[in-house]
Amino acid sequence: MLQAIAGAVDTPVYVYDGDAFDERIERLQAALTDVDHLICYALKANDSLAMISIAAHAGLGADVVSSGELLKALRGGILPADVVFSGVGKRRDEIAMAIEVGVQSLNVESAQELDVVAEEADAQRTVARVGVRLNPDVSADTHEYIATGSSAAKFGVPPQEAYELLVRAQREPNLEPVSLSFHIGSQIFDPSTIFEAAERAEGVWRDVRAAGVELREFDVGGGLGVPYMGAEEFDLSAYVSQLGKLTAELGATLVLEPGRWLVAPVGTLLTRVLYTKDVPGRRIAICDAGMTELLRPALYGAEHPFSFLTDTAGRQTGLVDLVGPVCEASDFLGKDRQLPLPEPGDLIAIGFAGAYARVMASQYNARPPVPEVLAEAGGWRVIRERAIIDSLLDTERA
Ligand SMILES: Cc1ncc(COP(=O)(O)O)c(C=O)c1O
C-alpha cells in the first residue's frame, strides 16, 4: 500500500496507520482497566485532526500546550472537560480561552501564571479549575533536550512552592485546585525516575490535603519510550501497577499524558532518493525529505529505522548517509548506516515517524508543507493536502 500511496500522492508524504493507532490506545486502556484514570493524548506529538478524532472516538482526553492545540482538540471531538492545559508559557488570551471553554485543568507553572488565571476567571465571573506542575528535581535517563524534571529546568515549581500555590488557589474565590502534575521528560524506559517523581508528588499531595485542599487528579505526564531501533519495549504493566496503586491509596484519578508511545510507531515518512554521491568510505543518498520533514535526527541525533520499498535484491551493502536537500550540514535523516547502496529513484520508508515529525516540520528553504495520509480498514485517504508553492506567499506583503 505504501508504494501505491507514494505513486498517487508523490513524496515526501507521512502515512499513519489508523488501525494500529487504535490498537495502541486499546492496549493502554486495557492495562488501565482496574485503575481510575484519564488518558490525555499529548497533542504535541501529532496534532493532525484525523488522528485527534481517532483518539476522541476511543474516549481519550487531550493534553494541550497552546490555544491552537486546544482548538484542534475540540474540533477533533475531545470534550473540554477531558482537556488538561499544560505549558510553561501560556499567554493571557490562551488562558482566557481555556477558562471560557471549561478545560478540566489549567496546569500552572509559576505564581505569576496563577495570578493571570485568577484575574481572567474573575473577569469571566467564573471559577477556573487549576493544577500545579511540580518540578520534582529528578533526572530522567534520556536526551538532555527532552529531560524536563531537574531543578535547573524551566518547567514546573519546586515542592514547597507547589504546596503554597495549591493552598493559595484554595483561598481564591475564582480558583478551584484540582490537580497536581509532573512530567519529567520523554523517551523514558526506566520508570524508576517516574516513580521517584511520583513519590515527591505524593508528599506534596498529602501536605496540601493536611492543609484542607482536596485534589482529584494525580497527573504523571507522558514520557513512555518507544523502541525506535528495536530496543526493548516500555514495561507498561510495571508502570501502571505502581502508579495505579499509589493513586488508589490517594483516592485520586490517575491522569496520563502519553504522546510518543501512542503515535510514534504508527507513522511512516516516505521519501525518494534524488541523487547519490560516493565519498571516501560511504555513499551519500540525497533524499527529497530532510530536516524540514523530520527534524529529530538533526535536533537530537535521533535514529529512525529505514526500509527500502524498492527491490534491492543483488545490491551491495555498505555505509550510507541518508541526507535531505536543505542547505545545512545538519540536514540528515540517518548517518553511518549499513544499508543496500541506494540509487536514484529508490523509495525509502522511514519508520516511527508518527510522533514529533510533521508537528516539527518547517518551511525552511521555502519548502511547502507535505501531505499526510491515513491508512485505515484496508483503504487510505489524504488527511492533509500537499500545499502548493503559492500558499507560501498567502500571508506575506512585499
Ligand atoms: C507536559 C507534557 N505532557 C506530555 C508530554 C508528552 O510526552 P511523550 O510524547 O514523551 O509521551 C510532554 C512532552 O513534551 C509534556 O511536556
The ligand as an SDF file (V2000), in Angstrom:
LIG
                    3D

 16 16  0  0  0  0  0  0  0  0999 V2000
    3.5900   18.2530   29.9260 C   0  0  0  0  0  0  0  0  0  0  0  0
    3.8260   17.1810   28.9170 C   0  0  0  0  0  0  0  0  0  0  0  0
    2.9870   16.1260   28.8970 N   0  0  0  0  0  0  0  0  0  0  0  0
    3.1400   15.1340   27.9930 C   0  0  0  0  0  0  0  0  0  0  0  0
    4.1530   15.1510   27.0640 C   0  0  0  0  0  0  0  0  0  0  0  0
    4.2310   14.0400   26.0740 C   0  0  0  0  0  0  0  0  0  0  0  0
    5.4050   13.3310   26.1820 O   0  0  0  0  0  0  0  0  0  0  0  0
    5.6180   11.9830   25.3740 P   0  0  0  0  0  0  0  0  0  0  0  0
    5.3200   12.2570   23.9560 O   0  0  0  0  0  0  0  0  0  0  0  0
    7.0200   11.6340   25.6120 O   0  0  0  0  0  0  0  0  0  0  0  0
    4.6770   10.9700   25.9570 O   0  0  0  0  0  0  0  0  0  0  0  0
    5.0550   16.2130   27.0600 C   0  0  0  0  0  0  0  0  0  0  0  0
    6.1680   16.2440   26.0830 C   0  0  0  0  0  0  0  0  0  0  0  0
    6.9520   17.1060   25.9750 O   0  0  0  0  0  0  0  0  0  0  0  0
    4.8860   17.2650   28.0080 C   0  0  0  0  0  0  0  0  0  0  0  0
    5.6940   18.3170   28.0280 O   0  0  0  0  0  0  0  0  0  0  0  0
  1  2  1  0
  2  3  1  0
  2 15  2  0
  3  4  2  0
  4  5  1  0
  5  6  1  0
  5 12  2  0
  6  7  1  0
  7  8  1  0
  8  9  2  0
  8 10  1  0
  8 11  1  0
 12 13  1  0
 12 15  1  0
 13 14  2  0
 15 16  1  0
M  END
$$$$
